[in-house]
Amino acid sequence: MSIQDIVDKVAADHKLTKAEARSVVDTVLASIASGAKKGEVSLPGFGKFKVTSRPARTGRNPRTGETIKIAASKKLGFTAAKALRDSL
């Protein structure tokens, strides 16, 4: 399912134009992104979005076997709610 499919569904279900529905979908996604930057976004019955920090570490280049340094990074994780897992 793509964003366009979601926009089409929102437009049909709520009798909106596709432009209005696209604006709604973009606003929801932007709200989730900004909330995740601040901590955690919890959507009851759906799941939680949370940013986690990954520390710097060493790894290996699989081709040469050479040890390399991997920089610290942040990762957005999603944990599905029990209701969503059960429905799948």
Backbone atoms as SQL, in Angstrom:
CREATE TABLE atoms (id INTEGER PRIMARY KEY, chain TEXT, resi INTEGER, resn TEXT, atom TEXT, x REAL, y REAL, z REAL);
INSERT INTO atoms VALUES
  (1, 'A', 1, 'MET', 'N', 0.850, -1.174, 0.000),
  (2, 'A', 1, 'MET', 'CA', 0.000, 0.000, 0.000),
  (3, 'A', 1, 'MET', 'C', 0.894, 1.235, 0.000),
  (4, 'A', 2, 'SER', 'N', 0.575, 2.168, -0.853),
  (5, 'A', 2, 'SER', 'CA', 1.366, 3.391, -0.955),
  (6, 'A', 2, 'SER', 'C', 0.606, 4.557, -0.323),
  (7, 'A', 3, 'ILE', 'N', 1.281, 5.691, -0.220),
  (8, 'A', 3, 'ILE', 'CA', 0.630, 6.886, 0.316),
  (9, 'A', 3, 'ILE', 'C', -0.559, 7.270, -0.556),
  (10, 'A', 4, 'GLN', 'N', -0.413, 7.107, -1.856),
  (11, 'A', 4, 'GLN', 'CA', -1.524, 7.454, -2.753),
  (12, 'A', 4, 'GLN', 'C', -2.742, 6.577, -2.475),
  (13, 'A', 5, 'ASP', 'N', -2.526, 5.305, -2.162),
  (14, 'A', 5, 'ASP', 'CA', -3.646, 4.421, -1.808),
  (15, 'A', 5, 'ASP', 'C', -4.330, 4.897, -0.534),
  (16, 'A', 6, 'ILE', 'N', -3.530, 5.343, 0.433),
  (17, 'A', 6, 'ILE', 'CA', -4.099, 5.864, 1.680),
  (18, 'A', 6, 'ILE', 'C', -4.878, 7.141, 1.407),
  (19, 'A', 7, 'VAL', 'N', -4.325, 8.021, 0.580),
  (20, 'A', 7, 'VAL', 'CA', -5.018, 9.271, 0.225),
  (21, 'A', 7, 'VAL', 'C', -6.346, 8.955, -0.457),
  (22, 'A', 8, 'ASP', 'N', -6.348, 8.037, -1.381),
  (23, 'A', 8, 'ASP', 'CA', -7.581, 7.659, -2.075),
  (24, 'A', 8, 'ASP', 'C', -8.624, 7.128, -1.100),
  (25, 'A', 9, 'LYS', 'N', -8.194, 6.303, -0.145),
  (26, 'A', 9, 'LYS', 'CA', -9.113, 5.729, 0.843),
  (27, 'A', 9, 'LYS', 'C', -9.680, 6.811, 1.754),
  (28, 'A', 10, 'VAL', 'N', -8.840, 7.724, 2.237),
  (29, 'A', 10, 'VAL', 'CA', -9.307, 8.815, 3.099),
  (30, 'A', 10, 'VAL', 'C', -10.275, 9.712, 2.336),
  (31, 'A', 11, 'ALA', 'N', -9.948, 10.024, 1.091),
  (32, 'A', 11, 'ALA', 'CA', -10.824, 10.880, 0.272),
  (33, 'A', 11, 'ALA', 'C', -12.177, 10.221, 0.069),
  (34, 'A', 12, 'ALA', 'N', -12.199, 8.934, -0.220),
  (35, 'A', 12, 'ALA', 'CA', -13.468, 8.230, -0.451),
  (36, 'A', 12, 'ALA', 'C', -14.289, 8.100, 0.828),
  (37, 'A', 13, 'ASP', 'N', -13.635, 7.758, 1.931),
  (38, 'A', 13, 'ASP', 'CA', -14.358, 7.531, 3.189),
  (39, 'A', 13, 'ASP', 'C', -14.915, 8.815, 3.795),
  (40, 'A', 14, 'HIS', 'N', -14.255, 9.941, 3.569),
  (41, 'A', 14, 'HIS', 'CA', -14.664, 11.191, 4.218),
  (42, 'A', 14, 'HIS', 'C', -15.161, 12.248, 3.243),
  (43, 'A', 15, 'LYS', 'N', -15.395, 11.832, 2.009),
  (44, 'A', 15, 'LYS', 'CA', -15.926, 12.735, 0.972),
  (45, 'A', 15, 'LYS', 'C', -15.100, 14.013, 0.855),
  (46, 'A', 16, 'LEU', 'N', -13.778, 13.810, 0.717),
  (47, 'A', 16, 'LEU', 'CA', -12.852, 14.918, 0.538),
  (48, 'A', 16, 'LEU', 'C', -12.273, 14.846, -0.867),
  (49, 'A', 17, 'THR', 'N', -11.744, 15.985, -1.323),
  (50, 'A', 17, 'THR', 'CA', -11.007, 15.938, -2.578),
  (51, 'A', 17, 'THR', 'C', -9.677, 15.241, -2.303),
  (52, 'A', 18, 'LYS', 'N', -9.041, 14.781, -3.343),
  (53, 'A', 18, 'LYS', 'CA', -7.750, 14.111, -3.156),
  (54, 'A', 18, 'LYS', 'C', -6.709, 15.076, -2.605),
  (55, 'A', 19, 'ALA', 'N', -6.786, 16.345, -2.971),
  (56, 'A', 19, 'ALA', 'CA', -5.844, 17.343, -2.453),
  (57, 'A', 19, 'ALA', 'C', -6.047, 17.544, -0.952),
  (58, 'A', 20, 'GLU', 'N', -7.293, 17.599, -0.523),
  (59, 'A', 20, 'GLU', 'CA', -7.581, 17.748, 0.910),
  (60, 'A', 20, 'GLU', 'C', -7.129, 16.509, 1.680),
  (61, 'A', 21, 'ALA', 'N', -7.403, 15.348, 1.126),
  (62, 'A', 21, 'ALA', 'CA', -7.012, 14.102, 1.777),
  (63, 'A', 21, 'ALA', 'C', -5.491, 14.005, 1.853),
  (64, 'A', 22, 'ARG', 'N', -4.790, 14.413, 0.794),
  (65, 'A', 22, 'ARG', 'CA', -3.327, 14.388, 0.796),
  (66, 'A', 22, 'ARG', 'C', -2.788, 15.293, 1.892),
  (67, 'A', 23, 'SER', 'N', -3.410, 16.448, 2.075),
  (68, 'A', 23, 'SER', 'CA', -3.001, 17.373, 3.122),
  (69, 'A', 23, 'SER', 'C', -3.183, 16.744, 4.502),
  (70, 'A', 24, 'VAL', 'N', -4.288, 16.052, 4.705),
  (71, 'A', 24, 'VAL', 'CA', -4.554, 15.377, 5.982),
  (72, 'A', 24, 'VAL', 'C', -3.513, 14.290, 6.242),
  (73, 'A', 25, 'VAL', 'N', -3.255, 13.458, 5.247),
  (74, 'A', 25, 'VAL', 'CA', -2.278, 12.368, 5.399),
  (75, 'A', 25, 'VAL', 'C', -0.886, 12.937, 5.660),
  (76, 'A', 26, 'ASP', 'N', -0.494, 13.969, 4.925),
  (77, 'A', 26, 'ASP', 'CA', 0.819, 14.584, 5.134),
  (78, 'A', 26, 'ASP', 'C', 0.941, 15.170, 6.543),
  (79, 'A', 27, 'THR', 'N', -0.137, 15.791, 7.039),
  (80, 'A', 27, 'THR', 'CA', -0.135, 16.363, 8.386),
  (81, 'A', 27, 'THR', 'C', 0.016, 15.275, 9.443),
  (82, 'A', 28, 'VAL', 'N', -0.692, 14.169, 9.279),
  (83, 'A', 28, 'VAL', 'CA', -0.586, 13.062, 10.233),
  (84, 'A', 28, 'VAL', 'C', 0.832, 12.500, 10.244),
  (85, 'A', 29, 'LEU', 'N', 1.399, 12.272, 9.077),
  (86, 'A', 29, 'LEU', 'CA', 2.756, 11.720, 9.001),
  (87, 'A', 29, 'LEU', 'C', 3.792, 12.698, 9.569),
  (88, 'A', 30, 'ALA', 'N', 3.619, 13.982, 9.311),
  (89, 'A', 30, 'ALA', 'CA', 4.531, 14.988, 9.862),
  (90, 'A', 30, 'ALA', 'C', 4.405, 15.058, 11.379),
  (91, 'A', 31, 'SER', 'N', 3.204, 14.901, 11.892),
  (92, 'A', 31, 'SER', 'CA', 2.994, 14.904, 13.340),
  (93, 'A', 31, 'SER', 'C', 3.662, 13.707, 13.990),
  (94, 'A', 32, 'ILE', 'N', 3.573, 12.542, 13.360),
  (95, 'A', 32, 'ILE', 'CA', 4.238, 11.346, 13.881),
  (96, 'A', 32, 'ILE', 'C', 5.751, 11.553, 13.878),
  (97, 'A', 33, 'ALA', 'N', 6.288, 12.106, 12.795),
  (98, 'A', 33, 'ALA', 'CA', 7.733, 12.337, 12.695),
  (99, 'A', 33, 'ALA', 'C', 8.210, 13.331, 13.750),
  (100, 'A', 34, 'SER', 'N', 7.498, 14.433, 13.926),
  (101, 'A', 34, 'SER', 'CA', 7.935, 15.426, 14.913),
  (102, 'A', 34, 'SER', 'C', 7.771, 14.891, 16.329),
  (103, 'A', 35, 'GLY', 'N', 6.728, 14.100, 16.569),
  (104, 'A', 35, 'GLY', 'CA', 6.559, 13.488, 17.884),
  (105, 'A', 35, 'GLY', 'C', 7.658, 12.487, 18.183),
  (106, 'A', 36, 'ALA', 'N', 8.067, 11.731, 17.193),
  (107, 'A', 36, 'ALA', 'CA', 9.134, 10.745, 17.382),
  (108, 'A', 36, 'ALA', 'C', 10.461, 11.430, 17.689),
  (109, 'A', 37, 'LYS', 'N', 10.691, 12.597, 17.096),
  (110, 'A', 37, 'LYS', 'CA', 11.924, 13.338, 17.381),
  (111, 'A', 37, 'LYS', 'C', 11.982, 13.752, 18.841),
  (112, 'A', 38, 'LYS', 'N', 10.819, 14.012, 19.432),
  (113, 'A', 38, 'LYS', 'CA', 10.752, 14.462, 20.829),
  (114, 'A', 38, 'LYS', 'C', 10.747, 13.297, 21.808),
  (115, 'A', 39, 'GLY', 'N', 10.481, 12.108, 21.347),
  (116, 'A', 39, 'GLY', 'CA', 10.445, 10.973, 22.261),
  (117, 'A', 39, 'GLY', 'C', 9.740, 9.785, 21.648),
  (118, 'A', 40, 'GLU', 'N', 8.495, 9.620, 21.997),
  (119, 'A', 40, 'GLU', 'CA', 7.745, 8.441, 21.574),
  (120, 'A', 40, 'GLU', 'C', 6.345, 8.851, 21.134),
  (121, 'A', 41, 'VAL', 'N', 5.838, 8.195, 20.101),
  (122, 'A', 41, 'VAL', 'CA', 4.477, 8.419, 19.629),
  (123, 'A', 41, 'VAL', 'C', 3.715, 7.120, 19.844),
  (124, 'A', 42, 'SER', 'N', 2.658, 7.192, 20.629),
  (125, 'A', 42, 'SER', 'CA', 1.869, 6.008, 20.927),
  (126, 'A', 42, 'SER', 'C', 0.487, 6.157, 20.302),
  (127, 'A', 43, 'LEU', 'N', 0.120, 5.190, 19.480),
  (128, 'A', 43, 'LEU', 'CA', -1.198, 5.165, 18.850),
  (129, 'A', 43, 'LEU', 'C', -1.911, 3.915, 19.362),
  (130, 'A', 44, 'PRO', 'N', -2.762, 4.061, 20.378),
  (131, 'A', 44, 'PRO', 'CA', -3.415, 2.892, 20.975),
  (132, 'A', 44, 'PRO', 'C', -4.125, 2.039, 19.930),
  (133, 'A', 45, 'GLY', 'N', -3.916, 0.743, 20.028),
  (134, 'A', 45, 'GLY', 'CA', -4.515, -0.189, 19.086),
  (135, 'A', 45, 'GLY', 'C', -3.711, -0.359, 17.810),
  (136, 'A', 46, 'PHE', 'N', -2.719, 0.511, 17.590),
  (137, 'A', 46, 'PHE', 'CA', -1.888, 0.419, 16.389),
  (138, 'A', 46, 'PHE', 'C', -0.441, 0.108, 16.754),
  (139, 'A', 47, 'GLY', 'N', 0.183, 0.966, 17.580),
  (140, 'A', 47, 'GLY', 'CA', 1.550, 0.705, 17.993),
  (141, 'A', 47, 'GLY', 'C', 2.271, 1.949, 18.451),
  (142, 'A', 48, 'LYS', 'N', 3.588, 1.801, 18.648),
  (143, 'A', 48, 'LYS', 'CA', 4.421, 2.900, 19.126),
  (144, 'A', 48, 'LYS', 'C', 5.588, 3.117, 18.172),
  (145, 'A', 49, 'PHE', 'N', 5.870, 4.386, 17.901),
  (146, 'A', 49, 'PHE', 'CA', 7.050, 4.793, 17.159),
  (147, 'A', 49, 'PHE', 'C', 8.012, 5.395, 18.167),
  (148, 'A', 50, 'LYS', 'N', 9.271, 4.974, 18.123),
  (149, 'A', 50, 'LYS', 'CA', 10.238, 5.466, 19.087),
  (150, 'A', 50, 'LYS', 'C', 11.614, 5.541, 18.441),
  (151, 'A', 51, 'VAL', 'N', 12.334, 6.638, 18.724),
  (152, 'A', 51, 'VAL', 'CA', 13.689, 6.799, 18.222),
  (153, 'A', 51, 'VAL', 'C', 14.640, 6.203, 19.249),
  (154, 'A', 52, 'THR', 'N', 15.528, 5.351, 18.793),
  (155, 'A', 52, 'THR', 'CA', 16.537, 4.763, 19.660),
  (156, 'A', 52, 'THR', 'C', 17.918, 5.131, 19.134),
  (157, 'A', 53, 'SER', 'N', 18.848, 5.263, 20.050),
  (158, 'A', 53, 'SER', 'CA', 20.227, 5.595, 19.677),
  (159, 'A', 53, 'SER', 'C', 21.030, 4.315, 19.539),
  (160, 'A', 54, 'ARG', 'N', 21.833, 4.260, 18.500),
  (161, 'A', 54, 'ARG', 'CA', 22.745, 3.131, 18.296),
  (162, 'A', 54, 'ARG', 'C', 24.146, 3.656, 18.520),
  (163, 'A', 55, 'PRO', 'N', 24.875, 3.071, 19.459),
  (164, 'A', 55, 'PRO', 'CA', 26.218, 3.577, 19.746),
  (165, 'A', 55, 'PRO', 'C', 27.201, 3.259, 18.626),
  (166, 'A', 56, 'ALA', 'N', 28.298, 3.983, 18.632),
  (167, 'A', 56, 'ALA', 'CA', 29.372, 3.699, 17.668),
  (168, 'A', 56, 'ALA', 'C', 29.924, 2.311, 17.968),
  (169, 'A', 57, 'ARG', 'N', 30.352, 1.628, 16.932),
  (170, 'A', 57, 'ARG', 'CA', 30.843, 0.264, 17.121),
  (171, 'A', 57, 'ARG', 'C', 31.827, -0.073, 16.005),
  (172, 'A', 58, 'THR', 'N', 32.488, -1.197, 16.160),
  (173, 'A', 58, 'THR', 'CA', 33.391, -1.651, 15.108),
  (174, 'A', 58, 'THR', 'C', 32.715, -2.782, 14.349),
  (175, 'A', 59, 'GLY', 'N', 33.034, -2.879, 13.098),
  (176, 'A', 59, 'GLY', 'CA', 32.473, -3.928, 12.249),
  (177, 'A', 59, 'GLY', 'C', 33.557, -4.435, 11.309),
  (178, 'A', 60, 'ARG', 'N', 33.165, -5.289, 10.415),
  (179, 'A', 60, 'ARG', 'CA', 34.110, -5.843, 9.445),
  (180, 'A', 60, 'ARG', 'C', 33.579, -5.657, 8.038),
  (181, 'A', 61, 'ASN', 'N', 34.494, -5.286, 7.151),
  (182, 'A', 61, 'ASN', 'CA', 34.165, -5.234, 5.742),
  (183, 'A', 61, 'ASN', 'C', 34.103, -6.687, 5.270),
  (184, 'A', 62, 'PRO', 'N', 32.928, -7.158, 4.816),
  (185, 'A', 62, 'PRO', 'CA', 32.813, -8.570, 4.453),
  (186, 'A', 62, 'PRO', 'C', 33.691, -8.971, 3.271),
  (187, 'A', 63, 'ARG', 'N', 34.024, -8.041, 2.421),
  (188, 'A', 63, 'ARG', 'CA', 34.838, -8.362, 1.246),
  (189, 'A', 63, 'ARG', 'C', 36.313, -8.538, 1.610),
  (190, 'A', 64, 'THR', 'N', 36.822, -7.598, 2.444),
  (191, 'A', 64, 'THR', 'CA', 38.260, -7.639, 2.741),
  (192, 'A', 64, 'THR', 'C', 38.581, -8.183, 4.129),
  (193, 'A', 65, 'GLY', 'N', 37.582, -8.199, 5.013),
  (194, 'A', 65, 'GLY', 'CA', 37.821, -8.639, 6.380),
  (195, 'A', 65, 'GLY', 'C', 38.430, -7.551, 7.243),
  (196, 'A', 66, 'GLU', 'N', 38.625, -6.365, 6.678),
  (197, 'A', 66, 'GLU', 'CA', 39.220, -5.244, 7.393),
  (198, 'A', 66, 'GLU', 'C', 38.251, -4.723, 8.455),
  (199, 'A', 67, 'THR', 'N', 38.780, -4.370, 9.623),
  (200, 'A', 67, 'THR', 'CA', 37.969, -3.787, 10.694),
  (201, 'A', 67, 'THR', 'C', 37.666, -2.329, 10.343),
  (202, 'A', 68, 'ILE', 'N', 36.400, -1.934, 10.494),
  (203, 'A', 68, 'ILE', 'CA', 35.998, -0.554, 10.221),
  (204, 'A', 68, 'ILE', 'C', 35.223, -0.013, 11.415),
  (205, 'A', 69, 'LYS', 'N', 35.182, 1.308, 11.525),
  (206, 'A', 69, 'LYS', 'CA', 34.412, 1.952, 12.588),
  (207, 'A', 69, 'LYS', 'C', 33.073, 2.373, 12.001),
  (208, 'A', 70, 'ILE', 'N', 32.006, 2.026, 12.711),
  (209, 'A', 70, 'ILE', 'CA', 30.655, 2.409, 12.308),
  (210, 'A', 70, 'ILE', 'C', 30.217, 3.514, 13.257),
  (211, 'A', 71, 'ALA', 'N', 29.816, 4.652, 12.710),
  (212, 'A', 71, 'ALA', 'CA', 29.453, 5.819, 13.515),
  (213, 'A', 71, 'ALA', 'C', 28.151, 5.579, 14.282),
  (214, 'A', 72, 'ALA', 'N', 27.984, 6.325, 15.356),
  (215, 'A', 72, 'ALA', 'CA', 26.743, 6.284, 16.118),
  (216, 'A', 72, 'ALA', 'C', 25.619, 6.822, 15.239),
  (217, 'A', 73, 'SER', 'N', 24.420, 6.318, 15.453),
  (218, 'A', 73, 'SER', 'CA', 23.281, 6.769, 14.648),
  (219, 'A', 73, 'SER', 'C', 22.002, 6.652, 15.460),
  (220, 'A', 74, 'LYS', 'N', 20.938, 7.178, 14.890),
  (221, 'A', 74, 'LYS', 'CA', 19.617, 7.061, 15.497),
  (222, 'A', 74, 'LYS', 'C', 18.735, 6.267, 14.555),
  (223, 'A', 75, 'LYS', 'N', 17.828, 5.491, 15.132),
  (224, 'A', 75, 'LYS', 'CA', 16.964, 4.616, 14.355),
  (225, 'A', 75, 'LYS', 'C', 15.530, 4.796, 14.821),
  (226, 'A', 76, 'LEU', 'N', 14.608, 4.862, 13.881),
  (227, 'A', 76, 'LEU', 'CA', 13.198, 4.918, 14.222),
  (228, 'A', 76, 'LEU', 'C', 12.668, 3.498, 14.256),
  (229, 'A', 77, 'GLY', 'N', 12.140, 3.115, 15.394),
  (230, 'A', 77, 'GLY', 'CA', 11.600, 1.773, 15.537),
  (231, 'A', 77, 'GLY', 'C', 10.094, 1.812, 15.686),
  (232, 'A', 78, 'PHE', 'N', 9.467, 0.725, 15.336),
  (233, 'A', 78, 'PHE', 'CA', 8.021, 0.601, 15.481),
  (234, 'A', 78, 'PHE', 'C', 7.723, -0.706, 16.185),
  (235, 'A', 79, 'THR', 'N', 6.885, -0.632, 17.207),
  (236, 'A', 79, 'THR', 'CA', 6.424, -1.817, 17.901),
  (237, 'A', 79, 'THR', 'C', 4.917, -1.880, 17.741),
  (238, 'A', 80, 'ALA', 'N', 4.429, -2.939, 17.137),
  (239, 'A', 80, 'ALA', 'CA', 2.991, -3.080, 16.894),
  (240, 'A', 80, 'ALA', 'C', 2.269, -3.366, 18.197),
  (241, 'A', 81, 'ALA', 'N', 1.072, -2.805, 18.340),
  (242, 'A', 81, 'ALA', 'CA', 0.233, -3.060, 19.502),
  (243, 'A', 81, 'ALA', 'C', -0.315, -4.482, 19.422),
  (244, 'A', 82, 'LYS', 'N', -0.699, -5.007, 20.573),
  (245, 'A', 82, 'LYS', 'CA', -1.213, -6.371, 20.627),
  (246, 'A', 82, 'LYS', 'C', -2.444, -6.527, 19.733),
  (247, 'A', 83, 'ALA', 'N', -3.312, -5.536, 19.711),
  (248, 'A', 83, 'ALA', 'CA', -4.515, -5.624, 18.877),
  (249, 'A', 83, 'ALA', 'C', -4.154, -5.749, 17.393),
  (250, 'A', 84, 'LEU', 'N', -3.148, -5.014, 16.952),
  (251, 'A', 84, 'LEU', 'CA', -2.716, -5.091, 15.566),
  (252, 'A', 84, 'LEU', 'C', -2.064, -6.437, 15.279),
  (253, 'A', 85, 'ARG', 'N', -1.210, -6.889, 16.171),
  (254, 'A', 85, 'ARG', 'CA', -0.561, -8.209, 15.982),
  (255, 'A', 85, 'ARG', 'C', -1.600, -9.318, 15.916),
  (256, 'A', 86, 'ASP', 'N', -2.597, -9.261, 16.780),
  (257, 'A', 86, 'ASP', 'CA', -3.639, -10.287, 16.792),
  (258, 'A', 86, 'ASP', 'C', -4.474, -10.285, 15.527),
  (259, 'A', 87, 'SER', 'N', -4.664, -9.082, 14.940),
  (260, 'A', 87, 'SER', 'CA', -5.487, -8.992, 13.725),
  (261, 'A', 87, 'SER', 'C', -4.751, -9.519, 12.505),
  (262, 'A', 88, 'LEU', 'N', -3.424, -9.598, 12.585),
  (263, 'A', 88, 'LEU', 'CA', -2.639, -10.096, 11.465),
  (264, 'A', 88, 'LEU', 'C', -2.605, -11.608, 11.508);
